[in-house]
Amino acid sequence: MSGGLDWPGLMRAGLNGLRLTPDQFWALTPAELALMLGIEPGLPAMTRGRLAELSALYPDRAAVGGE
């Protein structure tokens, strides 16, 4: 399984580690659970639009000597 949330891992962390009841666990948003677990938010994923902006700002250059 790739690309999704690790629900079994999150449930173990919430129910066993944080000692939440199932009702408490499922009432949380993923952001609230991450905060309780001390998970820092990461950088947002690169979008196609942002890649185009960066490519325009920093175009590839040909190697010196034609390599």
Secondary structure, DSSP 8 states (H G I E B T S, - for coil): --SS--HHHHHIIIIIIS---HHHHHHS-HHHHHHHHT---------HHHHHHHHHHS-----GGG-
